[in-house]
Amino acid sequence: MEKNKKGQEDEKIDNKEIINTEEIPEITEKAADELETDADKVSDLEKKCKTLENDYVRLFAEFDNYRKRTLKEKSELIKTAGESILTNILPLIDDFERALKVMEDTHEDLTTLKEGVELIYSKFISFLNQNGVKAIETEGKDFDTEFHDAVTTIPAPSEKMKGKVIDSIQKGYTLHDKVIRFSKVVIGE
């Protein structure tokens, strides 16, 4: 067996070709030109890769901005989704306010009725406040077209009251700082 192994190794050595370094031709000009063009191609591919990478980073940033913008819009929609329901409740508040005013002027003993109406009124106001609805303050405030709708003007009782709200005919309301109904007011001139 040992002879067989030795014989196989000798055979392998005989089959190997011996390379003579003198026979290798020197690099020709044509091969040098090919190496330079290959280097140029690699350089062009690297530039293209960097360009594509920059485009990818910008596209990713643009998508991230889009995602943030849509989340913000969605939260705004959720915040004001019940606007129409709440706007429809506002006339009820007006009716309760009128009823309370009439009850105060009546001299008969209607304390239990008055307490009941006041309780309902306070529940409605609490409900509106929980949903982000707040009354716009008008009494003695400067007239502001962002919040007030001038119904009429009257002569101001004093110089200080010129350009200010004298009386409020109908309360205005905001929903999360967005006006959902303007205050109808009388202005002093």
Buried (B, 14 or more C-beta within 10 A) or exposed (E): EEEEEEEEEEEEEEEEEEEEEEEEEEEEEEEEEEEEEEEEEEEEEEEEEEEEEEEEEEEEEEEEEEEEEEEEEEEEEEBBEBBEEBBEBBEEBEEBBEBEEEBEEEEEEEEEEBEEBBEEBEEBBEEBEEBBBBBBEBEEBEBEEEBBBBBEBEEBEEEEBEEBBBBBEBBBBBBEEEBBBBBBBBBBE
